[in-house]
């Protein structure tokens, strides 16, 4: 990858495809402080943080989801939706990728990364 922005965009594209294959429905892409994607999964609204590291570096990126930033991004998104948002449970997932040349990645998906509040 040429730069961090390009790596992040590639990781978001790969994560979108992965989540769709798992049956999630992608609702929105965000450019908030923390959250990258909003998806629906079996009635839940999922706010997903996508983090990535180039395979030339060692290991997965560290889990770094910050509760305050994630919740602020979720609140801002929900405010924009107004009355159109259904009653749903909300959860925060973190998806870490190690991206290889050639469009492959190793993925770690931490479902409900913030646990119960």
MMTF fields as JSON, N, C-alpha, C and O atoms, coordinates in Angstrom:
{
  "mmtfVersion": "1.0.0",
  "mmtfProducer": "UNKNOWN",
  "numBonds": 467,
  "numAtoms": 468,
  "numGroups": 117,
  "numChains": 1,
  "numModels": 1,
  "chainsPerModel": [1],
  "groupsPerChain": [117],
  "chainIdList": ["A"],
  "bondAtomList": [4, 2, 8, 6, 12, 10, 16, 14, 20, 18, 24, 22, 28, 26, 32, 30, 36, 34, 40, 38, 44, 42, 48, 46, 52, 50, 56, 54, 60, 58, 64, 62, 68, 66, 72, 70, 76, 74, 80, 78, 84, 82, 88, 86, 92, 90, 96, 94, 100, 98, 104, 102, 108, 106, 112, 110, 116, 114, 120, 118, 124, 122, 128, 126, 132, 130, 136, 134, 140, 138, 144, 142, 148, 146, 152, 150, 156, 154, 160, 158, 164, 162, 168, 166, 172, 170, 176, 174, 180, 178, 184, 182, 188, 186, 192, 190, 196, 194, 200, 198, 204, 202, 208, 206, 212, 210, 216, 214, 220, 218, 224, 222, 228, 226, 232, 230, 236, 234, 240, 238, 244, 242, 248, 246, 252, 250, 256, 254, 260, 258, 264, 262, 268, 266, 272, 270, 276, 274, 280, 278, 284, 282, 288, 286, 292, 290, 296, 294, 300, 298, 304, 302, 308, 306, 312, 310, 316, 314, 320, 318, 324, 322, 328, 326, 332, 330, 336, 334, 340, 338, 344, 342, 348, 346, 352, 350, 356, 354, 360, 358, 364, 362, 368, 366, 372, 370, 376, 374, 380, 378, 384, 382, 388, 386, 392, 390, 396, 394, 400, 398, 404, 402, 408, 406, 412, 410, 416, 414, 420, 418, 424, 422, 428, 426, 432, 430, 436, 434, 440, 438, 444, 442, 448, 446, 452, 450, 456, 454, 460, 458, 464, 462],
  "bondOrderList": [1, 1, 1, 1, 1, 1, 1, 1, 1, 1, 1, 1, 1, 1, 1, 1, 1, 1, 1, 1, 1, 1, 1, 1, 1, 1, 1, 1, 1, 1, 1, 1, 1, 1, 1, 1, 1, 1, 1, 1, 1, 1, 1, 1, 1, 1, 1, 1, 1, 1, 1, 1, 1, 1, 1, 1, 1, 1, 1, 1, 1, 1, 1, 1, 1, 1, 1, 1, 1, 1, 1, 1, 1, 1, 1, 1, 1, 1, 1, 1, 1, 1, 1, 1, 1, 1, 1, 1, 1, 1, 1, 1, 1, 1, 1, 1, 1, 1, 1, 1, 1, 1, 1, 1, 1, 1, 1, 1, 1, 1, 1, 1, 1, 1, 1, 1],
  "groupList": [{"groupName": "UNK", "atomNameList": ["N", "CA", "C", "O"], "elementList": ["N", "C", "C", "O"], "formalChargeList": [0, 0, 0, 0], "bondAtomList": [1, 0, 2, 1, 3, 2], "bondOrderList": [1, 1, 2], "singleLetterCode": "X", "chemCompType": "L-PEPTIDE LINKING"}],
  "groupTypeList": [0, 0, 0, 0, 0, 0, 0, 0, 0, 0, 0, 0, 0, 0, 0, 0, 0, 0, 0, 0, 0, 0, 0, 0, 0, 0, 0, 0, 0, 0, 0, 0, 0, 0, 0, 0, 0, 0, 0, 0, 0, 0, 0, 0, 0, 0, 0, 0, 0, 0, 0, 0, 0, 0, 0, 0, 0, 0, 0, 0, 0, 0, 0, 0, 0, 0, 0, 0, 0, 0, 0, 0, 0, 0, 0, 0, 0, 0, 0, 0, 0, 0, 0, 0, 0, 0, 0, 0, 0, 0, 0, 0, 0, 0, 0, 0, 0, 0, 0, 0, 0, 0, 0, 0, 0, 0, 0, 0, 0, 0, 0, 0, 0, 0, 0, 0, 0],
  "groupIdList": [1, 2, 3, 4, 5, 6, 7, 8, 9, 10, 11, 12, 13, 14, 15, 16, 17, 18, 19, 20, 21, 22, 23, 24, 25, 26, 27, 28, 29, 30, 31, 32, 33, 34, 35, 36, 37, 38, 39, 40, 41, 42, 43, 44, 45, 46, 47, 48, 49, 50, 51, 52, 53, 54, 55, 56, 57, 58, 59, 60, 61, 62, 63, 64, 65, 66, 67, 68, 69, 70, 71, 72, 73, 74, 75, 76, 77, 78, 79, 80, 81, 82, 83, 84, 85, 86, 87, 88, 89, 90, 91, 92, 93, 94, 95, 96, 97, 98, 99, 100, 101, 102, 103, 104, 105, 106, 107, 108, 109, 110, 111, 112, 113, 114, 115, 116, 117],
  "secStructList": [7, 7, 1, 2, 2, 2, 2, 2, 2, 2, 2, 2, 2, 2, 2, 2, 2, 2, 2, 2, 2, 6, 6, 7, 3, 3, 3, 3, 3, 7, 7, 1, 1, 1, 7, 7, 3, 3, 3, 3, 3, 6, 6, 3, 3, 3, 3, 3, 3, 3, 3, 3, 3, 3, 6, 6, 1, 1, 1, 7, 7, 7, 7, 7, 7, 7, 2, 2, 2, 2, 2, 2, 2, 2, 2, 2, 2, 2, 2, 2, 2, 4, 4, 4, 1, 7, 1, 7, 3, 3, 3, 3, 3, 3, 3, 3, 3, 3, 3, 7, 6, 6, 1, 7, 3, 3, 3, 3, 3, 3, 6, 6, 6, 6, 7, 7, 7],
  "xCoordList": [0.832, 0.0, 0.879, 1.952, 0.41, 1.19, 1.149, 2.163, -0.019, -0.105, -1.204, -1.961, -1.281, -2.242, -3.686, -4.529, -3.978, -5.332, -5.77, -6.898, -4.875, -5.166, -5.372, -6.276, -4.545, -4.678, -6.029, -6.716, -6.408, -7.683, -8.854, -9.768, -8.842, -9.929, -10.011, -11.106, -8.869, -8.837, -9.406, -10.178, -9.022, -9.508, -11.024, -11.705, -11.552, -12.997, -13.721, -14.768, -13.184, -13.777, -13.788, -14.795, -12.66, -12.558, -13.513, -14.136, -13.626, -14.52, -15.971, -16.768, -16.321, -17.678, -18.025, -19.099, -17.137, -17.379, -17.497, -18.365, -16.632, -16.662, -17.988, -18.632, -18.388, -19.628, -20.835, -21.739, -20.863, -21.973, -22.021, -23.105, -20.871, -20.84, -21.35, -21.918, -21.157, -21.632, -23.11, -23.664, -23.753, -25.173, -25.513, -26.688, -24.521, -24.781, -25.258, -24.928, -26.038, -26.436, -25.759, -26.0, -24.91, -24.206, -25.205, -25.873, -25.298, -26.23, -25.531, -26.088, -24.3, -23.628, -22.133, -21.678, -21.385, -19.956, -19.798, -20.415, -18.985, -18.795, -17.351, -16.438, -17.174, -15.817, -15.691, -15.11, -16.251, -16.19, -14.817, -13.884, -14.714, -13.449, -13.043, -11.856, -14.038, -13.752, -14.425, -13.794, -15.684, -16.486, -16.348, -16.394, -16.178, -16.011, -17.267, -17.571, -18.004, -19.174, -20.334, -20.143, -21.543, -22.754, -23.42, -23.566, -23.823, -24.426, -25.591, -25.724, -26.428, -27.501, -27.13, -26.732, -27.267, -26.971, -28.041, -28.043, -28.944, -29.968, -30.712, -30.914, -31.117, -31.873, -31.036, -31.568, -29.742, -28.845, -28.32, -28.126, -28.092, -27.349, -25.907, -25.629, -25.003, -23.598, -22.785, -22.803, -22.074, -21.129, -19.754, -19.291, -19.108, -17.859, -16.67, -16.686, -15.658, -14.382, -13.5, -13.343, -12.927, -12.031, -10.624, -10.384, -9.701, -8.305, -7.471, -7.825, -6.357, -5.57, -4.083, -3.649, -3.343, -1.887, -1.42, -1.963, -0.423, 0.195, 0.947, 1.55, 0.916, 1.573, 3.085, 3.743, 3.641, 5.083, 5.448, 6.602, 4.461, 4.671, 4.339, 3.719, 4.747, 4.512, 3.207, 2.919, 2.415, 1.233, 0.04, 0.093, -1.049, -2.277, -2.131, -1.334, -2.902, -2.949, -3.573, -4.393, -3.192, -3.708, -5.176, -5.62, -5.929, -7.315, -7.286, -6.623, -7.992, -7.886, -9.217, -9.229, -10.336, -11.62, -11.808, -11.688, -12.097, -12.343, -13.854, -14.537, -14.372, -15.823, -16.418, -17.419, -15.826, -16.375, -16.453, -17.485, -15.381, -15.372, -16.378, -17.092, -16.439, -17.371, -18.815, -19.632, -19.122, -20.481, -20.844, -21.976, -19.905, -20.168, -20.46, -21.367, -19.69, -19.958, -21.344, -22.082, -21.698, -23.006, -24.131, -25.129, -23.978, -25.006, -25.196, -26.327, -24.099, -24.194, -24.924, -25.767, -24.615, -25.267, -26.744, -27.584, -27.066, -28.466, -29.28, -30.437, -28.697, -29.386, -29.753, -30.843, -28.839, -29.095, -30.235, -30.925, -30.44, -31.469, -32.87, -33.85, -32.967, -34.268, -35.192, -34.794, -36.427, -37.47, -37.321, -37.99, -36.467, -36.393, -35.653, -35.674, -35.013, -34.236, -35.172, -35.92, -35.138, -36.018, -35.505, -34.332, -36.393, -35.951, -35.049, -35.475, -33.817, -32.838, -31.822, -31.602, -31.212, -30.053, -28.887, -28.833, -27.955, -26.767, -25.551, -25.472, -24.6, -23.346, -22.201, -22.387, -21.018, -19.807, -18.851, -18.44, -18.501, -17.54, -16.241, -16.238, -15.144, -13.862, -13.307, -13.24, -12.915, -12.406, -11.002, -10.783, -10.051, -8.642, -8.193, -8.505, -7.455, -6.959, -5.457, -4.903, -4.811, -3.434, -3.563, -3.948, -3.24, -3.48, -2.205, -1.146, -2.337, -1.221, -1.302, -2.378, -0.182, -0.195, -1.047, -1.084, -1.722, -2.549, -3.986, -4.759, -4.368, -5.762, -6.245, -7.454, -5.362, -5.746, -5.531, -4.773, -6.213, -6.048, -6.319, -7.079, -5.69, -6.013, -6.878, -6.532, -8.014, -8.997, -9.266, -9.35, -9.396, -9.83, -11.05, -10.95, -12.199, -13.467, -13.875, -14.239, -13.813, -14.197, -15.624, -15.856, -16.566, -17.974, -18.258, -17.833, -18.985, -19.333, -18.067, -17.917, -17.175, -15.861, -15.922, -15.012, -16.986, -17.09, -17.864, -17.982, -18.39, -19.131, -20.355, -20.819, -20.859, -22.025, -21.616, -20.64, -22.343, -22.021, -22.491, -22.308],
  "yCoordList": [-1.178, 0.0, 1.245, 1.266, 2.266, 3.492, 4.357, 4.944, 4.448, 5.294, 4.797, 3.889, 5.415, 4.981, 5.152, 4.301, 6.234, 6.476, 5.405, 4.915, 5.055, 4.011, 2.66, 1.91, 2.351, 1.105, 1.071, 0.05, 2.168, 2.242, 2.016, 1.257, 2.661, 2.496, 1.055, 0.509, 0.444, -0.956, -1.857, -2.774, -1.594, -2.388, -2.254, -3.238, -1.052, -0.843, -1.59, -2.191, -1.56, -2.304, -3.805, -4.48, -4.315, -5.749, -6.126, -7.187, -5.27, -5.538, -5.519, -6.35, -4.58, -4.524, -5.847, -6.399, -6.355, -7.626, -8.782, -9.643, -8.801, -9.861, -9.842, -10.88, -8.672, -8.584, -8.973, -9.65, -8.559, -8.928, -10.443, -11.026, -11.082, -12.55, -13.218, -14.309, -12.585, -13.128, -12.825, -13.233, -12.113, -11.828, -10.465, -10.158, -9.652, -8.294, -7.457, -7.742, -6.423, -5.464, -4.139, -3.566, -3.657, -2.396, -1.26, -1.158, -0.412, 0.708, 1.991, 2.789, 2.197, 3.474, 3.322, 2.428, 4.216, 4.382, 5.701, 6.698, 5.717, 6.933, 7.392, 6.611, 8.664, 9.202, 9.881, 10.96, 9.22, 9.748, 9.543, 9.078, 9.896, 9.746, 8.288, 7.965, 7.406, 6.024, 5.012, 4.034, 5.228, 4.24, 4.405, 5.516, 3.261, 3.253, 2.826, 3.358, 1.853, 1.296, 1.146, 0.922, 1.275, 0.95, -0.178, -0.101, -1.231, -2.389, -2.904, -2.578, -3.716, -4.412, -5.891, -6.474, -6.483, -7.908, -8.518, -8.323, -9.252, -9.98, -9.078, -9.446, -7.902, -6.974, -5.996, -5.014, -6.239, -5.315, -4.266, -4.54, -3.057, -2.058, -2.159, -2.045, -2.374, -2.585, -1.386, -1.026, -0.779, 0.28, -0.385, -0.848, -0.428, -1.177, -0.256, 0.63, -0.484, 0.196, -0.729, -1.902, -0.217, -0.99, -0.432, 0.759, -1.312, -0.925, -1.888, -3.059, -1.393, -2.231, -1.958, -0.886, -2.968, -2.874, -3.592, -4.633, -3.035, -3.674, -4.91, -4.894, -5.975, -7.227, -7.081, -7.951, -5.996, -5.777, -5.483, -5.64, -5.056, -4.821, -6.116, -7.017, -6.209, -7.433, -7.366, -6.378, -8.43, -8.6, -7.752, -6.913, -8.009, -7.242, -5.878, -5.707, -4.898, -3.62, -3.868, -4.772, -3.081, -3.244, -2.858, -1.944, -3.566, -3.185, -1.831, -1.651, -0.901, 0.462, 1.19, 2.416, 0.485, 1.172, 1.943, 1.39, 3.2, 4.084, 4.241, 4.7, 3.867, 3.894, 5.273, 5.379, 6.326, 7.674, 8.066, 8.563, 7.851, 8.226, 7.386, 7.918, 6.085, 5.21, 5.613, 5.702, 5.856, 6.247, 7.61, 7.807, 8.547, 9.856, 9.725, 10.38, 8.874, 8.638, 8.024, 8.42, 7.053, 6.396, 7.39, 7.409, 8.21, 9.203, 10.18, 10.491, 10.662, 11.599, 10.953, 11.594, 9.707, 9.021, 8.815, 9.055, 8.372, 8.137, 9.426, 9.404, 10.549, 11.842, 12.177, 12.681, 11.896, 12.189, 11.345, 11.768, 10.163, 9.259, 9.68, 9.341, 10.415, 10.87, 9.714, 8.731, 9.842, 8.85, 7.578, 6.582, 7.591, 6.451, 5.246, 4.171, 5.405, 4.305, 3.383, 3.855, 2.082, 1.159, 0.915, 1.143, 0.453, 0.048, -1.163, -2.198, -1.035, -2.099, -2.061, -1.027, -3.206, -3.221, -2.638, -2.731, -2.038, -1.446, -2.153, -2.433, -2.441, -3.007, -2.402, -1.829, -2.545, -2.007, -3.162, -3.875, -3.339, -4.37, -3.7, -2.558, -4.42, -3.937, -5.019, -6.194, -4.596, -5.523, -5.09, -3.993, -5.973, -5.692, -6.552, -7.741, -5.93, -6.643, -6.474, -5.413, -7.547, -7.48, -7.688, -8.765, -6.655, -6.65, -7.03, -6.433, -8.042, -8.527, -7.941, -7.546, -7.884, -7.505, -8.526, -9.698, -8.091, -9.0, -9.066, -9.883, -8.222, -8.146, -9.165, -9.349, -9.827, -10.783, -10.143, -9.184, -10.69, -10.165, -11.261, -12.196, -11.128, -11.94, -11.038, -9.881, -11.575, -10.738, -11.272, -12.48, -10.339, -10.666, -9.786, -8.559, -10.421, -9.699, -9.875, -10.973, -8.8, -8.816, -8.285, -7.079, -9.193, -8.838, -8.328, -8.93, -7.207, -6.568, -6.215, -6.579, -5.506, -5.189, -4.38, -4.463, -3.598, -2.805, -3.522, -3.013, -4.694, -5.455, -4.709, -3.76, -5.139, -4.497, -3.242, -3.25, -2.165, -0.891, -0.894, 0.094],
  "zCoordList": [0.0, 0.0, 0.0, 0.602, -0.677, -0.789, 0.456, 0.832, 1.109, 2.297, 3.218, 2.874, 4.412, 5.428, 4.958, 5.24, 4.25, 3.764, 2.76, 2.813, 1.857, 0.869, 1.555, 1.188, 2.539, 3.294, 4.013, 3.99, 4.641, 5.368, 4.417, 4.739, 3.251, 2.286, 1.782, 1.639, 1.515, 1.079, 2.171, 1.888, 3.424, 4.55, 4.706, 4.995, 4.52, 4.622, 3.505, 3.746, 2.298, 1.179, 1.473, 1.262, 1.96, 2.271, 3.402, 3.362, 4.397, 5.523, 5.07, 5.505, 4.203, 3.657, 2.983, 3.223, 2.15, 1.461, 2.452, 2.305, 3.453, 4.469, 5.232, 5.39, 5.698, 6.467, 5.622, 6.114, 4.369, 3.486, 3.285, 3.265, 3.138, 3.005, 4.283, 4.221, 5.431, 6.711, 6.954, 7.975, 6.025, 6.143, 6.717, 6.915, 6.986, 7.459, 6.275, 5.123, 6.576, 5.551, 5.892, 6.954, 4.983, 5.213, 5.036, 4.007, 6.049, 6.032, 5.62, 4.866, 6.114, 5.879, 6.106, 6.818, 5.483, 5.762, 6.489, 6.112, 7.519, 8.303, 8.234, 7.969, 8.475, 8.6, 9.955, 10.081, 10.969, 12.324, 12.945, 12.291, 14.204, 14.915, 15.051, 15.056, 15.162, 15.515, 14.588, 14.187, 14.245, 13.531, 12.017, 11.49, 11.328, 9.877, 9.13, 8.062, 9.698, 9.019, 9.992, 11.187, 9.45, 10.191, 9.411, 8.191, 10.132, 9.483, 10.322, 11.502, 9.684, 10.396, 10.437, 9.429, 11.617, 11.799, 12.682, 13.897, 12.072, 12.807, 13.789, 14.946, 13.327, 14.155, 14.952, 15.47, 15.063, 15.765, 14.796, 13.611, 15.314, 14.556, 15.038, 16.232, 14.101, 14.424, 13.955, 12.778, 14.892, 14.573, 14.589, 15.631, 13.424, 13.295, 13.085, 12.23, 13.873, 13.692, 12.877, 13.218, 11.812, 10.958, 11.135, 10.938, 11.508, 11.64, 10.816, 10.672, 10.272, 9.367, 9.524, 9.947, 9.168, 9.136, 7.875, 7.504, 7.23, 6.07, 6.545, 7.618, 5.76, 6.143, 6.273, 6.844, 5.753, 5.897, 7.352, 7.752, 8.138, 9.567, 10.313, 9.748, 11.571, 12.341, 13.107, 13.782, 12.996, 13.812, 13.43, 12.53, 14.161, 13.978, 14.626, 15.549, 14.144, 14.866, 16.239, 16.399, 17.206, 18.57, 18.634, 17.939, 19.48, 19.734, 20.411, 21.432, 19.852, 20.367, 20.439, 20.542, 20.388, 20.374, 21.682, 22.775, 21.539, 22.668, 22.838, 21.922, 23.992, 24.219, 23.947, 23.238, 24.495, 24.334, 22.864, 22.415, 22.112, 20.692, 19.901, 19.051, 20.174, 19.453, 19.733, 18.816, 21.0, 21.344, 20.758, 20.318, 20.747, 20.13, 18.642, 18.129, 17.937, 16.511, 16.321, 15.418, 17.174, 17.076, 17.347, 16.627, 18.375, 18.703, 17.546, 17.174, 16.981, 15.855, 14.679, 14.051, 14.377, 13.263, 13.545, 12.678, 14.756, 15.113, 15.067, 14.648, 15.49, 15.422, 13.98, 13.711, 13.058, 11.637, 11.086, 10.158, 11.643, 11.124, 11.55, 10.888, 12.65, 13.128, 13.439, 14.064, 12.997, 13.284, 12.443, 12.721, 11.431, 10.514, 11.09, 10.492, 12.218, 12.786, 13.579, 14.435, 13.304, 14.035, 15.462, 15.756, 16.333, 17.659, 17.497, 16.986, 17.928, 17.744, 18.872, 19.503, 19.107, 19.996, 19.222, 17.996, 19.945, 19.33, 19.888, 21.084, 19.005, 19.475, 18.686, 17.613, 19.247, 18.644, 18.364, 19.28, 17.09, 16.686, 16.267, 15.808, 16.429, 15.917, 14.998, 15.36, 13.81, 12.8, 12.441, 11.928, 12.721, 12.442, 11.266, 11.192, 10.349, 9.18, 9.052, 9.341, 8.613, 8.128, 6.626, 6.171, 5.863, 4.415, 3.673, 3.868, 2.816, 2.006, 0.604, 0.155, -0.081, -1.494, -2.236, -1.86, -3.275, -4.052, -3.577, -4.078, -2.614, -2.229, -1.22, -1.079, -0.521, 0.529, 1.886, 2.023, 2.896, 4.252, 5.265, 5.01, 6.405, 7.573, 8.452, 8.689, 8.937, 9.615, 11.02, 11.241, 11.959, 13.321, 13.595, 13.597, 13.826, 14.033, 15.486, 15.907, 16.243, 17.654, 17.754, 17.684, 17.917, 18.012, 19.417, 20.403, 19.503, 20.772, 21.556, 22.722, 20.895, 21.454, 22.745, 23.571, 22.927, 24.148, 25.242, 26.356, 24.933, 25.934, 26.423, 25.79, 27.53, 28.12, 28.847, 29.596, 28.641, 29.293, 30.732, 31.443]
}
